[in-house]
Amino acid sequence: MSKKRLLIVTQELNPYTEDTIISELAGKLPLYLNDKGFEIRILMPRFGSINERRHRLHEVVRLSGMNIIVDDDDYPLIIKVASLPGARLQVYFLDNDEFFKRKSLFNDEDGNVYEDNTDRMVFFCKGVIETVRKFGWPPDIIHCHGWMTSLVPAFIKQGYKSDPVFSNTTVVYTAYKHEMDNYLAETFKTKALITNIEKEDLDAYYKDDKMLIDRGAIHFADALVKGSEDLSQDVQNEMDESGKPLLEYAGDEYLAQHAEFYKNLLAQIITT
């Protein structure tokens, strides 16, 4: 039996970014699942805080050279790769000087949220889609971690639903506690548009005319995971009411529970 293909898309990952609940989970999960019969690839932004020499990043020329459009402007996408320490797993870093050269992830040195975080999110999510298409590697499961990945479910399930690379892909979204909603809303609907996605489709990312970025990802994803014990009540309600397969916050048992969750999702695909 061939290995199932798992793509992990994450905004943070140990040991490349600082220790957070996202970086820890997204960092340990592929190591664990690598021994459970999965073929795994990982995509994340190449933030300026990531030391390329220390982590031995190098450019993948055959994947680089694409341009990603954000708000009618073209931005070059550079793909770099490194091996995840402790395993023969490839981590692909999506890079662009305009968006990711700065040393901190989402806030400046004074703690202010970057004004272009919407642009950075759109660039990253579009870049994920184009990179996977260029792989020519149809994933069985794509697991998205964090608000910065929240457009990927919509792009796959609505924008690229007819693309053979994604036609049989199950998309899983893990929501974590964050406070980014108030900083993304103003230009989100214009900047997040792609072919086959209309502004009306992006209404899913709002609740009562206010941004709730996780809501859209929950709407478009096939299955859901609670990544934080104390999600906002709105997000908790959206997940509970979605009717979709849901993995509750698993605490210290999250590795084994994720493996079982994937197994059940793949079994459902086989029987449908």
Beta strands, then each sheet from edge to edge (+ up, - down):
strand 1: 4-10
strand 2: 38-45
strand 3: 58-59
strand 4: 66-70
strand 5: 73-83
strand 6: 90-95
strand 7: 141-145
strand 8: 170-175
strand 9: 206-207
strand 10: 210-211
strand 11: 223-226
strand 12: 246-247
sheet 1: 3+ 5- 6+ 2+ 1+ 7+ 8+ 11+ 12+
sheet 2: 3+ 5- 4+
sheet 3: 9+ 10-
end
